[in-house]
Amino acid sequence: MEISQRMALAVCDVFNAKLGLSLTGYASPIPEQQIYDLFAFGTVALDGKVIFSDKLVSTKQEPEEIREDYAKLLILECAKALKYPKM
């Protein structure tokens, strides 16, 4: 999760952006590295602060669908975090 957070914060910094999103994880197994559980860590940063960061899991089966699902899940979490900020 730390890498995802650093990535989203870097988006804000490098691109002088108000909002930064990042995803990192696995959308397909890598048997030679013993990676079978598929997941991603997603982060949303606003004004240089992390407002959402969590593990995302897809219910899809194909790698392309899984990657798309991760993006959709992160966008939904971004919308929720922007609509209902933590006080």
C-alpha positions as CSV (number, residue, x, y, z in Angstrom):
1,M,0.0,0.0,0.0
2,E,2.9,2.3,0.7
3,I,4.0,2.2,-2.9
4,S,0.5,3.2,-4.1
5,Q,0.5,6.1,-1.7
6,R,3.8,7.3,-2.8
7,M,2.7,7.1,-6.4
8,A,-0.5,9.1,-5.9
9,L,1.4,11.8,-3.9
10,A,4.0,11.9,-6.7
11,V,1.2,12.5,-9.3
12,C,0.1,15.6,-7.3
13,D,3.7,16.8,-7.0
14,V,5.2,16.0,-10.4
15,F,2.2,17.2,-12.4
16,N,1.2,20.0,-10.0
17,A,-2.2,18.3,-9.8
18,K,-4.9,18.8,-7.1
19,L,-5.9,15.1,-7.4
20,G,-3.7,12.0,-7.9
21,L,-4.8,8.4,-8.3
22,S,-2.6,5.3,-8.4
23,L,-3.0,1.6,-8.8
24,T,-0.4,-1.2,-8.3
25,G,-0.9,-4.9,-8.0
26,Y,-1.6,-8.1,-9.9
27,A,-4.2,-8.7,-12.5
28,S,-2.9,-12.2,-13.5
29,P,-1.1,-14.9,-11.7
30,I,2.7,-15.2,-11.8
31,P,3.3,-18.9,-10.9
32,E,7.1,-18.7,-11.0
33,Q,6.9,-16.1,-8.2
34,Q,4.2,-18.0,-6.3
35,I,1.7,-15.2,-6.9
36,Y,-1.8,-16.5,-7.3
37,D,-3.9,-14.1,-5.3
38,L,-4.9,-11.2,-7.5
39,F,-5.4,-7.7,-6.0
40,A,-4.3,-4.1,-6.3
41,F,-3.6,-1.3,-3.9
42,G,-5.3,1.9,-4.9
43,T,-4.8,5.4,-3.5
44,V,-6.4,8.7,-4.0
45,A,-4.5,11.9,-3.0
46,L,-6.0,15.3,-2.8
47,D,-4.0,18.5,-2.3
48,G,-0.9,16.4,-1.4
49,K,-2.7,14.3,1.2
50,V,-3.9,10.7,1.0
51,I,-7.7,10.6,1.3
52,F,-8.2,6.9,0.4
53,S,-5.9,4.0,0.3
54,D,-6.9,0.3,0.4
55,K,-6.6,-3.1,-1.1
56,L,-8.9,-3.7,-4.1
57,V,-10.1,-7.1,-5.2
58,S,-11.9,-7.9,-8.4
59,T,-14.5,-10.5,-9.1
60,K,-13.6,-10.7,-12.8
61,Q,-11.7,-13.6,-14.3
62,E,-9.7,-12.3,-17.3
63,P,-6.6,-10.0,-16.8
64,E,-8.0,-7.3,-19.0
65,E,-11.3,-7.3,-17.2
66,I,-9.6,-7.4,-13.8
67,R,-7.5,-4.3,-14.7
68,E,-10.6,-2.5,-15.9
69,D,-12.4,-3.5,-12.7
70,Y,-9.5,-2.2,-10.5
71,A,-9.8,1.2,-12.3
72,K,-13.6,1.3,-11.9
73,L,-13.3,0.4,-8.2
74,L,-10.7,3.1,-7.6
75,I,-12.8,5.7,-9.4
76,L,-15.8,4.8,-7.3
77,E,-13.7,5.1,-4.1
78,C,-12.4,8.4,-5.3
79,A,-15.9,9.7,-5.8
80,K,-17.0,8.6,-2.4
81,A,-13.9,10.1,-0.7
82,L,-14.5,13.4,-2.5
83,K,-18.2,13.4,-1.6
84,Y,-17.9,12.3,2.0
85,P,-14.5,13.5,3.2
86,K,-13.2,12.3,6.6
87,M,-13.4,15.0,9.2
